[in-house]
């Protein structure tokens, strides 16, 4: 499969503030590729460079075989000549134009015949579920409907690449969930490539074929499928960013590996490698608790009934971890525990990280 986007050695700064340094990235045709990272990490800056609203200080950007920016050669192609569909989080629909005119705008700019414009616009309005609302102004639409208008306008020009910058962040939870599936369905229906920017892990996991995790310094830490990113993180930063993470420190005393500040030996396979100190990383769903048996001895420090689940904070020798258990299972297995009660902790899955890596995720 050919690359539709190639970013090679791109750097970008604003004054003394470096956003990206020697960034490299490629995106295959026909996939949904998501840039995922914390706010302020440079995701939108990269998208703006792809769209042509910013120029890289160094490096080259190629889109669908055409070099659109190259600092060394002095090449820079303006946004309107890049042939991209762009949707930003504020929708950017024209407030004085009807739904029809908003969607028709790029076709009018392209000087298409009126009959062709009407046919294409009404087809797209129908596809995004806005049939019958084409005469309404944006002020008469909900946030989700305005978002559909913005998507229809980006799609109607039949672009092969769409850039979406946090397009769902202004919607409520239910609309956000509905729209992310609609975007994926439209992407598959039209066979277009989508570059999606978000800080929302759930949206990224639901939409993406591949995800690039960016850190606070604009560096790409890992690129992979949603499964690879979630289940096989390359470091503690990626693991911590992709959902609720527990970290339990382990220290080596002689040949023994002890948990936290106490003297309990780890009841699992020992870490392998050269780190001076280790941390076990795991999700709340990886924790198994019981009242008796083998495992680490812990104490319930907080017990919250959340309806469908019981949420527990457990202390093990001065360190804490979170877990939850379905309420019906807690009832059937006698695990409706109270604050101060003792428990036994085991794990379904563990990942080992060098304790030094946790300094940048503020865990130690």
GUZAVO-975908 format. One record per residue: residue number from 0; z, y, x of N, C-alpha, C in turn. Coordinates in steps of 0.02 Angstrom, whole numbers, plus 50000, padded with zeros to 5 digits. Layout:
NUM;Z;Y;X;Z;Y;X;Z;Y;X
...
END
This chain:
0;50000;49940;50042;50000;50000;50000;50000;50062;50044
1;49958;50111;50030;49951;50171;50071;50008;50219;50059
2;50023;50260;50111;50072;50313;50104;50040;50372;50069
3;50074;50400;50020;50050;50461;49987;50085;50522;50016
4;50145;50512;50043;50182;50566;50076;50201;50542;50146
5;50189;50585;50196;50213;50573;50264;50244;50637;50290
6;50307;50632;50308;50344;50687;50338;50358;50667;50410
7;50333;50706;50458;50337;50687;50528;50369;50742;50570
8;50429;50728;50596;50463;50774;50642;50477;50842;50613
9;50494;50845;50549;50503;50909;50515;50573;50937;50528
10;50576;51000;50547;50638;51037;50555;50635;51101;50513
11;50693;51121;50487;50696;51182;50446;50765;51214;50453
12;50765;51279;50467;50827;51317;50473;50821;51382;50434
13;50879;51408;50413;50883;51475;50386;50932;51513;50430
14;50905;51557;50473;50947;51590;50522;50975;51538;50571
15;51041;51537;50579;51073;51489;50624;51092;51424;50589
16;51078;51421;50524;51097;51362;50485;51040;51311;50485
17;51050;51256;50519;50999;51203;50523;51004;51158;50461
18;50949;51152;50424;50949;51109;50365;50924;51039;50383
19;50866;51036;50415;50837;50972;50437;50818;50977;50510
20;50824;50921;50546;50804;50918;50615;50767;50853;50629
21;50704;50860;50648;50662;50802;50665;50664;50748;50611
22;50652;50769;50549;50654;50724;50492;50589;50685;50485
23;50594;50620;50475;50536;50577;50465;50545;50537;50400
24;50491;50533;50361;50495;50500;50296;50425;50483;50272
25;50418;50424;50239;50354;50408;50207;50367;50377;50139
26;50321;50390;50093;50326;50366;50024;50260;50332;50006
27;50264;50273;49977;50205;50234;49958;50177;50258;49891
28;50112;50251;49882;50080;50268;49819;50107;50224;49762
29;50118;50256;49706;50137;50219;49645;50210;50202;49638
30;50252;50225;49685;50324;50208;49680;50364;50269;49658
31;50424;50254;49635;50473;50307;49621;50522;50308;49679
32;50519;50362;49718;50559;50367;49779;50610;50423;49768
33;50674;50408;49779;50727;50456;49764;50761;50479;49828
34;50769;50544;49833;50812;50574;49885;50881;50583;49853
35;50930;50548;49880;50997;50548;49852;51046;50571;49905
36;51088;50619;49886;51137;50643;49934;51181;50696;49902
37;51234;50716;49937;51280;50766;49910;51247;50834;49902
38;51275;50876;49859;51248;50943;49849;51249;50981;49915
39;51195;51017;49928;51191;51058;49988;51167;51022;50050
40;51142;50960;50042;51121;50921;50102;51049;50933;50121
41;51011;50971;50081;50943;50987;50099;50889;50950;50060
42;50909;50916;50006;50860;50879;49966;50808;50926;49935
43;50832;50979;49904;50787;51026;49871;50744;51063;49922
44;50771;51078;49981;50732;51111;50033;50672;51067;50053
45;50685;51002;50060;50630;50957;50077;50578;50955;50021
46;50601;50953;49958;50555;50952;49902;50514;51017;49899
47;50545;51073;49914;50509;51137;49914;50457;51140;49970
48;50472;51107;50026;50421;51104;50080;50363;51060;50059
49;50377;51005;50023;50323;50963;49997;50280;51001;49946
50;50314;51040;49904;50278;51077;49851;50240;51136;49878
51;50259;51160;49938;50225;51218;49967;50261;51283;49955
52;50323;51280;49930;50362;51342;49920;50400;51362;49983
53;50403;51317;50031;50432;51332;50097;50387;51300;50151
54;50388;51329;50210;50350;51301;50266;50399;51272;50317
55;50385;51214;50346;50429;51188;50398;50425;51230;50461
56;50481;51236;50496;50481;51271;50561;50445;51230;50613
57;50454;51164;50609;50420;51117;50654;50399;51056;50615
58;50349;51021;50640;50329;50958;50609;50269;50963;50563
59;50251;50906;50535;50190;50900;50495;50205;50864;50429
60;50173;50886;50375;50178;50854;50309;50108;50837;50286
61;50098;50774;50268;50033;50751;50243;50043;50724;50172
62;50000;50745;50126;50002;50722;50056;49935;50693;50038
63;49934;50630;50020;49875;50594;49999;49817;50603;50049
64;49834;50597;50113;49783;50600;50165;49765;50669;50190
65;49791;50721;50158;49776;50790;50178;49837;50821;50211
66;49828;50849;50270;49883;50885;50303;49893;50951;50267
67;49952;50959;50235;49965;51020;50197;50008;51069;50235
68;50041;51045;50288;50080;51090;50331;50085;51059;50400
69;50071;51100;50451;50077;51077;50520;50093;51139;50562
70;50155;51143;50584;50176;51203;50621;50138;51211;50687
71;50123;51155;50720;50089;51158;50785;50017;51184;50778
72;49984;51166;50722;49914;51185;50712;49906;51247;50669
73;49962;51274;50644;49959;51333;50601;49930;51319;50532
74;49936;51258;50509;49908;51239;50443;49962;51247;50389
75;49943;51280;50335;49988;51284;50276;49945;51294;50213
76;49946;51245;50169;49908;51248;50107;49954;51272;50051
77;49932;51320;50014;49973;51350;49960;49988;51300;49904
78;50043;51311;49867;50064;51264;49815;50010;51246;49764
79;49973;51296;49740;49924;51285;49687;49866;51241;49710
80;49857;51234;49776;49803;51193;49802;49825;51123;49823
81;49889;51107;49811;49914;51041;49832;49907;50988;49777
82;49891;51008;49717;49878;50960;49663;49939;50919;49644
83;49997;50952;49638;50059;50917;49622;50085;50938;49555
84;50121;50891;49521;50160;50908;49462;50232;50918;49484
85;50262;50975;49465;50330;50990;49487;50373;51006;49426
86;50432;50975;49423;50480;50989;49369;50548;51003;49400
87;50575;51063;49386;50640;51082;49414;50694;51074;49361
88;50758;51080;49383;50813;51066;49337;50819;51116;49281
89;50794;51177;49291;50798;51227;49238;50736;51225;49192
90;50697;51172;49198;50638;51159;49156;50580;51207;49171
91;50596;51274;49177;50546;51325;49190;50490;51325;49138
92;50508;51314;49074;50458;51322;49021;50454;51396;49003
93;50393;51417;48985;50383;51488;48968;50415;51502;48900
94;50464;51548;48896;50501;51559;48833;50459;51590;48778
95;50405;51626;48797;50364;51660;48746;50305;51617;48723
96;50298;51557;48752;50243;51513;48734;50267;51455;48691
97;50225;51433;48645;50240;51374;48605;50238;51311;48649
98;50261;51256;48620;50257;51192;48654;50185;51178;48676
99;50139;51188;48629;50068;51176;48644;50045;51217;48703
100;50059;51283;48702;50035;51327;48755;50068;51312;48821
101;50132;51292;48820;50165;51274;48883;50131;51214;48915
102;50117;51163;48875;50086;51102;48901;50014;51117;48923
103;49980;51161;48886;49909;51177;48900;49900;51221;48961
104;49953;51254;48984;49948;51305;49036;49909;51282;49098
105;49926;51225;49129;49888;51206;49190;49815;51191;49175
106;49800;51167;49114;49730;51153;49097;49691;51218;49087
107;49724;51269;49059;49692;51334;49051;49678;51366;49119
108;49727;51358;49165;49718;51385;49233;49660;51351;49268
109;49648;51288;49248;49593;51249;49277;49527;51261;49240
110;49530;51306;49188;49471;51325;49150;49436;51266;49116
111;49477;51221;49089;49449;51165;49051;49423;51189;48983
112;49373;51154;48954;49348;51173;48887;49404;51168;48834
113;49400;51212;48783;49452;51214;48732;49461;51147;48696
114;49407;51114;48679;49412;51050;48644;49447;50998;48687
115;49432;50998;48751;49463;50951;48798;49537;50966;48805
116;49554;51031;48808;49625;51051;48814;49664;51026;48754
117;49637;51038;48694;49672;51018;48633;49683;50943;48631
118;49633;50905;48649;49637;50832;48648;49689;50807;48697
119;49687;50834;48758;49734;50811;48809;49805;50831;48794
120;49814;50893;48769;49882;50917;48754;49913;50877;48698
121;49876;50866;48644;49904;50830;48587;49920;50758;48605
122;49879;50728;48649;49892;50660;48672;49958;50659;48711
123;49967;50708;48755;50028;50709;48796;50089;50727;48755
124;50082;50772;48708;50138;50789;48663;50161;50728;48625
125;50114;50687;48604;50130;50626;48568;50166;50576;48615
126;50142;50570;48676;50170;50523;48724;50244;50539;48738
127;50261;50603;48744;50330;50621;48761;50374;50630;48698
128;50347;50610;48640;50387;50610;48579;50398;50679;48548
129;50349;50724;48557;50357;50792;48530;50306;50807;48475
130;50273;50756;48448;50222;50766;48396;50254;50800;48336
131;50220;50852;48310;50245;50889;48254;50286;50951;48274
132;50301;50956;48339;50341;51012;48363;50300;51059;48408
133;50234;51048;48408;50192;51084;48457;50189;51159;48445
134;50207;51183;48385;50204;51255;48371;50271;51290;48385
135;50321;51252;48400;50388;51282;48411;50393;51316;48479
136;50438;51367;48481;50454;51400;48544;50512;51363;48578
137;50519;51370;48644;50574;51337;48679;50643;51352;48650
138;50653;51413;48624;50718;51431;48596;50735;51390;48534
139;50684;51358;48504;50695;51316;48444;50702;51242;48462
140;50706;51227;48527;50710;51158;48549;50777;51144;48582
141;50797;51081;48582;50856;51059;48619;50840;51054;48693
142;50892;51044;48734;50881;51037;48806;50837;50978;48822
143;50848;50922;48787;50807;50863;48799;50735;50873;48779
144;50723;50911;48725;50655;50925;48704;50619;50971;48753
145;50656;51021;48780;50626;51065;48830;50608;51026;48893
146;50650;50977;48910;50636;50936;48968;50572;50895;48957
147;50563;50870;48897;50502;50833;48880;50440;50877;48887
148;50447;50941;48866;50392;50988;48873;50374;50998;48946
149;50425;51006;48988;50412;51015;49060;50378;50954;49090
150;50400;50895;49068;50368;50833;49093;50296;50827;49069
151;50285;50844;49006;50217;50841;48978;50170;50889;49015
152;50196;50948;49031;50155;50998;49067;50137;50973;49137
153;50185;50939;49169;50172;50912;49236;50124;50853;49234
154;50127;50814;49180;50086;50754;49175;50014;50768;49151
155;50006;50821;49111;49942;50831;49078;49885;50845;49126
156;49902;50873;49184;49849;50889;49233;49827;50828;49272
157;49857;50770;49256;49837;50706;49286;49844;50708;49362
158;49903;50732;49384;49916;50732;49455;49939;50663;49478
159;49925;50646;49540;49944;50580;49565;50015;50579;49593
160;50043;50639;49602;50111;50644;49630;50151;50696;49592
161;50212;50675;49572;50258;50721;49537;50321;50728;49578
162;50344;50791;49584;50406;50807;49617;50457;50829;49564
163;50512;50793;49560;50563;50807;49509;50628;50825;49543
164;50651;50887;49532;50711;50912;49565;50768;50917;49515
165;50813;50868;49515;50871;50866;49470;50852;50884;49399
166;50800;50853;49370;50776;50875;49305;50823;50857;49247
167;50873;50814;49259;50916;50792;49205;50987;50821;49208
168;51001;50862;49259;51070;50882;49271;51097;50928;49216
169;51054;50963;49179;51077;51008;49127;51084;50974;49059
170;51072;50909;49056;51076;50872;48992;51143;50837;48985
171;51162;50824;48922;51224;50787;48911;51213;50713;48929
172;51268;50675;48932;51266;50607;48958;51216;50563;48921
173;51216;50567;48854;51172;50524;48815;51098;50540;48826
174;51082;50606;48828;51013;50626;48840;50991;50608;48910
175;51038;50615;48957;51022;50599;49027;51001;50526;49033
176;51039;50482;49000;51023;50411;49002;50956;50397;48969
177;50944;50429;48911;50880;50419;48875;50821;50443;48917
178;50828;50502;48947;50772;50532;48983;50755;50495;49048
179;50806;50466;49081;50790;50432;49144;50747;50371;49131
180;50758;50337;49074;50716;50280;49057;50647;50303;49035
181;50643;50361;49003;50578;50388;48983;50536;50406;49044
182;50568;50436;49094;50532;50455;49155;50505;50393;49190
183;50545;50340;49193;50523;50278;49225;50465;50247;49186
184;50470;50249;49120;50416;50220;49078;50351;50260;49087
185;50356;50326;49090;50296;50368;49100;50266;50357;49169
186;50310;50349;49219;50285;50337;49287;50245;50273;49290
187;50271;50221;49258;50235;50157;49258;50171;50161;49217
188;50175;50196;49161;50116;50201;49116;50057;50235;49150
189;50072;50288;49189;50018;50327;49219;50005;50306;49292
190;50047;50263;49320;50038;50240;49388;50045;50295;49440
191;50084;50346;49424;50092;50402;49470;50149;50389;49519
192;50149;50427;49573;50204;50425;49621;50254;50480;49603
193;50317;50463;49604;50370;50511;49589;50416;50518;49648
194;50426;50580;49671;50478;50596;49719;50534;50631;49680
195;50591;50599;49677;50645;50621;49633;50705;50642;49675
196;50733;50701;49660;50791;50726;49697;50851;50727;49651
197;50907;50698;49674;50968;50698;49633;51029;50685;49676
198;51088;50701;49649;51151;50681;49680;51186;50629;49636
199;51151;50608;49582;51179;50561;49533;51160;50490;49552
200;51209;50450;49572;51195;50382;49595;51166;50338;49539
201;51192;50345;49479;51169;50303;49424;51095;50315;49409
202;51076;50378;49407;51005;50395;49395;50961;50366;49450
203;50983;50373;49512;50944;50346;49569;50936;50271;49564
204;50990;50235;49548;50987;50162;49544;50942;50140;49486
205;50943;50177;49431;50904;50157;49372;50830;50171;49380
206;50812;50224;49416;50743;50246;49420;50703;50219;49479
207;50736;50206;49534;50701;50204;49598;50673;50136;49617
208;50617;50139;49653;50593;50081;49690;50625;50081;49760
209;50630;50141;49789;50665;50150;49853;50707;50214;49850
210;50762;50213;49887;50808;50270;49890;50819;50288;49963
211;50819;50353;49977;50839;50378;50042;50906;50414;50034
212;50957;50391;50072;51023;50423;50069;51026;50476;50123
213;51040;50538;50102;51047;50593;50149;51120;50613;50155
214;51141;50632;50217;51210;50654;50226;51214;50730;50224
215;51274;50756;50236;51285;50828;50229;51246;50869;50281
216;51223;50837;50333;51186;50873;50386;51110;50866;50378
217;51087;50839;50321;51016;50833;50309;50983;50774;50343
218;51024;50728;50370;50997;50668;50403;50989;50611;50353
219;50938;50570;50361;50930;50511;50319;50969;50454;50351
220;51019;50427;50313;51061;50374;50340;51033;50305;50327
221;50999;50298;50269;50972;50232;50252;50917;50240;50200
222;50864;50199;50207;50812;50194;50156;50808;50121;50135
223;50808;50109;50070;50804;50040;50047;50796;50037;49972
224;50791;49976;49945;50790;49966;49873;50859;49982;49845
225;50865;49993;49780;50931;50004;49751;50981;49949;49769
226;50958;49887;49768;51002;49831;49785;51025;49836;49858
227;50979;49850;49904;50997;49855;49975;51046;49912;49988
228;51034;49968;49955;51077;50026;49965;51148;50012;49940
229;51153;49979;49882;51219;49968;49852;51255;49909;49883
230;51219;49855;49897;51252;49794;49920;51253;49786;49996
231;51206;49820;50031;51202;49813;50104;51199;49881;50138
232;51250;49922;50127;51250;49989;50158;51255;49983;50234
233;51221;50028;50269;51219;50023;50342;51282;50052;50374
234;51319;50095;50337;51379;50123;50366;51427;50145;50310
235;51485;50169;50332;51538;50188;50285;51517;50247;50241
236;51476;50293;50268;51455;50351;50229;51415;50328;50167
237;51366;50285;50178;51325;50260;50123;51367;50221;50073
238;51411;50178;50098;51454;50138;50054;51498;50184;50011
239;51528;50234;50042;51572;50279;50006;51535;50321;49955
240;51473;50341;49972;51435;50385;49928;51410;50349;49865
241;51400;50284;49870;51368;50247;49815;51418;50218;49765
242;51470;50254;49749;51516;50232;49697;51588;50232;49722
243;51633;50209;49678;51704;50206;49697;51713;50156;49754
244;51742;50179;49809;51750;50137;49868;51823;50131;49887
245;51844;50071;49902;51910;50059;49931;51903;50046;50006
246;51948;50073;50045;51950;50059;50116;52021;50038;50136
247;52027;49980;50167;52092;49954;50187;52092;49945;50263
248;52133;49985;50300;52133;49981;50373;52162;49915;50398
249;52133;49891;50452;52155;49829;50484;52163;49842;50558
250;52220;49822;50587;52231;49832;50659;52240;49764;50693
251;52220;49761;50755;52227;49700;50793;52290;49703;50836
252;52331;49651;50829;52392;49645;50870;52387;49577;50904
253;52373;49577;50969;52360;49514;51004;52297;49482;50977
254;52303;49422;50951;52246;49388;50921;52246;49393;50845
255;52298;49426;50818;52304;49430;50745;52277;49496;50719
256;52248;49494;50658;52225;49555;50624;52273;49567;50565
257;52307;49624;50566;52357;49641;50516;52333;49698;50472
258;52355;49696;50409;52333;49745;50359;52379;49806;50359
259;52348;49865;50359;52385;49927;50352;52439;49935;50404
260;52499;49956;50381;52555;49969;50426;52604;49911;50427
261;52589;49858;50390;52635;49802;50385;52618;49745;50432
262;52645;49686;50415;52635;49628;50459;52600;49570;50423
263;52564;49586;50368;52527;49534;50333;52460;49522;50368
264;52446;49460;50383;52382;49442;50414;52327;49441;50361
265;52267;49460;50383;52212;49461;50335;52195;49389;50314
266;52187;49377;50249;52172;49310;50225;52097;49297;50218
267;52056;49328;50262;51984;49319;50258;51956;49313;50328
268;51891;49305;50332;51858;49300;50397;51869;49364;50436
269;51885;49357;50500;51900;49415;50542;51836;49454;50558
270;51845;49521;50569;51787;49561;50587;51759;49542;50655
271;51695;49552;50664;51661;49536;50727;51633;49601;50755
272;51641;49611;50820;51613;49671;50850;51660;49701;50901
273;51644;49763;50924;51680;49795;50978;51725;49852;50956
274;51733;49863;50892;51773;49919;50869;51846;49912;50890
275;51878;49969;50905;51949;49968;50922;51992;49956;50861
276;51970;49982;50804;52006;49971;50741;51955;49965;50685
277;51975;49928;50633;51928;49911;50580;51953;49934;50513
278;51906;49939;50467;51922;49953;50397;51882;49906;50353
279;51915;49874;50306;51880;49831;50258;51859;49875;50198
280;51795;49873;50182;51770;49912;50125;51752;49866;50067
281;51770;49886;50006;51756;49845;49948;51760;49888;49885
282;51725;49865;49833;51725;49899;49768;51784;49875;49727
283;51805;49915;49677;51857;49892;49632;51841;49824;49600
284;51777;49811;49587;51757;49748;49556;51763;49689;49604
285;51771;49703;49669;51778;49649;49719;51850;49624;49724
286;51897;49658;49691;51968;49642;49697;51988;49591;49643
287;52023;49539;49664;52051;49490;49618;52127;49493;49622
288;52159;49501;49565;52232;49503;49565;52261;49445;49526
289;52321;49425;49546;52357;49372;49511;52432;49385;49520
290;52472;49348;49484;52545;49356;49490;52573;49313;49546
291;52541;49256;49559;52566;49210;49610;52507;49183;49651
292;52523;49146;49703;52471;49114;49743;52466;49144;49812
293;52414;49124;49849;52401;49149;49917;52364;49215;49913
294;52375;49257;49963;52340;49321;49966;52386;49375;49992
295;52365;49438;49988;52406;49494;50010;52455;49514;49955
296;52517;49529;49975;52568;49549;49927;52563;49624;49915
297;52558;49643;49851;52553;49713;49833;52599;49732;49777
298;52601;49798;49764;52644;49824;49710;52601;49871;49667
299;52606;49864;49601;52570;49908;49555;52602;49977;49557
300;52565;50027;49579;52590;50095;49581;52570;50136;49521
301;52515;50117;49489;52492;50151;49429;52454;50102;49385
302;52469;50102;49321;52434;50059;49273;52410;50101;49215
303;52345;50103;49204;52316;50144;49149;52276;50100;49102
304;52292;50104;49038;52253;50070;48986;52195;50116;48966
305;52133;50094;48979;52074;50135;48964;52031;50105;48909
306;52063;50067;48864;52027;50037;48809;51998;49970;48829
307;51936;49971;48853;51902;49909;48872;51930;49879;48936
308;51960;49922;48979;51985;49897;49042;52056;49922;49057
309;52090;49885;49100;52152;49907;49131;52135;49930;49201
310;52157;49990;49219;52143;50018;49285;52208;50019;49325
311;52207;49990;49385;52267;49984;49425;52258;50018;49493
312;52312;50051;49516;52317;50073;49585;52371;50030;49617
313;52352;49996;49672;52396;49947;49704;52411;49970;49775
314;52476;49965;49794;52496;49980;49862;52506;49916;49901
315;52477;49914;49961;52487;49857;50008;52510;49887;50074
316;52573;49880;50088;52601;49903;50152;52582;49974;50169
317;52589;50019;50122;52577;50090;50135;52507;50115;50120
318;52460;50070;50109;52392;50090;50091;52378;50071;50018
319;52329;50106;49989;52316;50098;49917;52244;50077;49904
320;52235;50042;49849;52168;50023;49826;52166;50024;49750
321;52106;50033;49724;52096;50035;49651;52060;49972;49628
322;52079;49948;49570;52041;49894;49539;52046;49901;49464
323;52004;49866;49428;52008;49865;49355;51993;49794;49332
324;52018;49779;49274;52008;49713;49244;51998;49722;49170
325;51950;49685;49141;51937;49692;49069;52001;49675;49030
326;52015;49716;48981;52078;49710;48944;52086;49640;48913
327;52032;49613;48885;52038;49547;48853;52055;49494;48904
328;52029;49502;48966;52044;49454;49019;52116;49464;49044
329;52136;49526;49049;52205;49540;49069;52255;49509;49020
330;52238;49513;48956;52282;49484;48904;52283;49408;48909
331;52224;49378;48916;52220;49304;48917;52249;49274;48981
332;52246;49312;49037;52270;49286;49102;52339;49312;49121
333;52373;49344;49074;52440;49371;49087;52439;49421;49145
334;52391;49467;49142;52384;49517;49195;52390;49589;49168
335;52427;49596;49112;52443;49663;49088;52504;49686;49127
336;52492;49711;49187;52545;49728;49234;52571;49799;49223
337;52633;49810;49243;52665;49875;49235;52680;49904;49304
338;52690;49969;49305;52708;50002;49368;52771;49971;49397
339;52769;49957;49462;52826;49928;49495;52824;49852;49500
340;52780;49820;49462;52774;49747;49466;52737;49726;49529
341;52755;49666;49554;52722;49639;49613;52660;49599;49592
342;52612;49595;49637;52551;49556;49623;52524;49528;49688
343;52476;49482;49682;52441;49453;49739;52369;49477;49736
344;52343;49498;49794;52276;49526;49797;52231;49483;49841
345;52171;49467;49815;52118;49434;49853;52053;49471;49840
346;52000;49450;49875;51937;49487;49872;51877;49440;49865
347;51829;49463;49824;51767;49425;49815;51718;49439;49872
348;51719;49501;49895;51670;49522;49946;51699;49578;49987
349;51686;49577;50053;51711;49629;50098;51655;49649;50145
350;51656;49714;50163;51612;49740;50215;51656;49770;50269
351;51640;49758;50332;51681;49784;50387;51648;49846;50417
352;51690;49898;50426;51666;49960;50456;51712;49979;50514
353;51683;50011;50564;51721;50041;50619;51763;50098;50589
354;51828;50098;50603;51872;50149;50575;51850;50220;50594
355;51817;50228;50651;51793;50294;50672;51743;50323;50623
356;51703;50278;50590;51653;50301;50543;51683;50336;50483
357;51746;50321;50468;51776;50348;50408;51798;50421;50415
358;51799;50446;50475;51819;50516;50484;51773;50564;50447
359;51709;50548;50444;51662;50593;50411;51662;50586;50335
360;51696;50534;50309;51702;50529;50236;51773;50543;50215
361;51812;50573;50260;51880;50596;50245;51925;50542;50218
362;51920;50483;50249;51962;50428;50226;52020;50414;50274
363;52016;50439;50335;52071;50429;50382;52088;50495;50416
END
